Amino acid sequence: MAQALLFKTHDSPMEKMPGHWLLACMGKRVLRPGGRELTQRLLASLAIDSTDDVVEFAPGLGETARETLARHPLSYTAIERDPEAARTVTQILSGPDQRCALGTAEQTGLADGSASIVYGEAMLSMQLPAAKARIVAEAVRLLRPGGRYGIHELCLLPDDVPGKIREAIANDLSDEINVGVRPLTSMEWRQLLESAGLVVTAVETAPMHLLEPRRLLRDEGLFHAIRFIFSVVRHQAARRRVLTMRRVFRKYKQHLAAVAIVAVKPPTHV
Ligand SMILES: C[S@@+](CC[C@H](N)C(=O)[O-])C[C@H]1O[C@@H](n2cnc3c(N)ncnc32)[C@H](O)[C@@H]1O
């Protein structure tokens, strides 16, 4: 269903479509670098329960939204900038305390202190530095003191990765994924959150195996993994791009990973 909707609206040619939508059109549901497992670890650190007002930035197809809703938060609000993705997420929501608004995480329009938890996955890496900082500042504005912010993003290894490699990775990923991908090192992600006044409480990492067979099976399950493989095999242009994406991920496997970080807004945030 979500796949069909994306096909209809993201009708840019397969060669030009942003990589995450290409994968989604082929039936891939998990679009984050650390897969379902790192999401589980992120959600465990966020410890969402029935007292929480949760805001999710960029829910995409709503896969993590389902996990969050299964924890029965007091309220759930998603902010997604893609109209079709926002419509897809809306379909899994119910009741007045669950909604998905079309908009940008940089400026959500939500009230100060309206959330006890904010999180976003695989969405900061694709922003320019100034936009990254604006999104983190928006998360901090939404959080009440003591509230938690969680991110799950692509990260560069090691913390002192040479500038040349950083540049080559950004160029290759942007060329192949067709969105400007600008990952940071784990230390830089931490610093981004700390410079907004947050206190980091958990850092988890996982290999960047988004398109590796074992991860595919674990993330999608046997049925969906087979369906994804068949779709990719059937569409020549998609096949070419998926294989190229995987080649780039493999080329830089020593320098790419996934990181999930949780940070708390201190009671006396300045
Ligand atoms: C790679 S997908 C990840 C989707 C989902 N978080 C997941 O992990 O499966 C990136 C998503 O971020 C959304 N997005 C990117 N920048 C955004 C922004 N500034 N505000 C809201 N959504 C944004 C895109 O529309 C897309 O749905």
The ligand as an SDF file (V2000), in Angstrom:
LIG
                    3D

 27 29  0  0  0  0  0  0  0  0999 V2000
   15.5760    8.1180    5.1190 C   0  0  0  0  0  0  0  0  0  0  0  0
   13.9020    8.5380    5.4390 S   0  0  0  0  0  0  0  0  0  0  0  0
   13.7630    7.9430    7.1120 C   0  0  0  0  0  0  0  0  0  0  0  0
   12.3340    7.7170    7.5230 C   0  0  0  0  0  0  0  0  0  0  0  0
   12.1260    7.1260    8.9140 C   0  0  0  0  0  0  0  0  0  0  0  0
   12.5770    8.0280    9.9680 N   0  0  0  0  0  0  0  0  0  0  0  0
   12.8060    5.7920    9.0420 C   0  0  0  0  0  0  0  0  0  0  0  0
   13.7980    5.7220    9.7690 O   0  0  0  0  0  0  0  0  0  0  0  0
   12.3760    4.8170    8.4190 O   0  0  0  0  0  0  0  0  0  0  0  0
   14.0130   10.2920    5.6590 C   0  0  0  0  0  0  0  0  0  0  0  0
   12.6940   10.9700    5.9660 C   0  0  0  0  0  0  0  0  0  0  0  0
   12.9530   12.2710    6.4910 O   0  0  0  0  0  0  0  0  0  0  0  0
   11.9750   13.1660    5.9790 C   0  0  0  0  0  0  0  0  0  0  0  0
   12.5520   14.5020    6.2040 N   0  0  0  0  0  0  0  0  0  0  0  0
   13.7500   14.9470    5.7850 C   0  0  0  0  0  0  0  0  0  0  0  0
   13.9950   16.1780    6.2280 N   0  0  0  0  0  0  0  0  0  0  0  0
   12.9220   16.5470    6.9710 C   0  0  0  0  0  0  0  0  0  0  0  0
   12.5770   17.7230    7.7020 C   0  0  0  0  0  0  0  0  0  0  0  0
   13.4040   18.7670    7.7570 N   0  0  0  0  0  0  0  0  0  0  0  0
   11.4130   17.7620    8.3670 N   0  0  0  0  0  0  0  0  0  0  0  0
   10.5640   16.6910    8.3140 C   0  0  0  0  0  0  0  0  0  0  0  0
   10.8270   15.5510    7.6290 N   0  0  0  0  0  0  0  0  0  0  0  0
   11.9990   15.4800    6.9660 C   0  0  0  0  0  0  0  0  0  0  0  0
   11.8000   12.7030    4.5540 C   0  0  0  0  0  0  0  0  0  0  0  0
   10.6250   13.1820    3.9780 O   0  0  0  0  0  0  0  0  0  0  0  0
   11.7790   11.1850    4.7630 C   0  0  0  0  0  0  0  0  0  0  0  0
   10.5000   10.7250    5.1130 O   0  0  0  0  0  0  0  0  0  0  0  0
  1  2  1  0
  2  3  1  0
  2 10  1  0
  3  4  1  0
  4  5  1  0
  5  6  1  0
  5  7  1  0
  7  8  2  0
  7  9  1  0
 10 11  1  0
 11 12  1  0
 11 26  1  0
 12 13  1  0
 13 14  1  0
 13 24  1  0
 14 15  1  0
 14 23  1  0
 15 16  2  0
 16 17  1  0
 17 18  1  0
 17 23  2  0
 18 19  1  0
 18 20  2  0
 20 21  1  0
 21 22  2  0
 22 23  1  0
 24 25  1  0
 24 26  1  0
 26 27  1  0
M  CHG  2   2   1   9  -1
M  END
$$$$
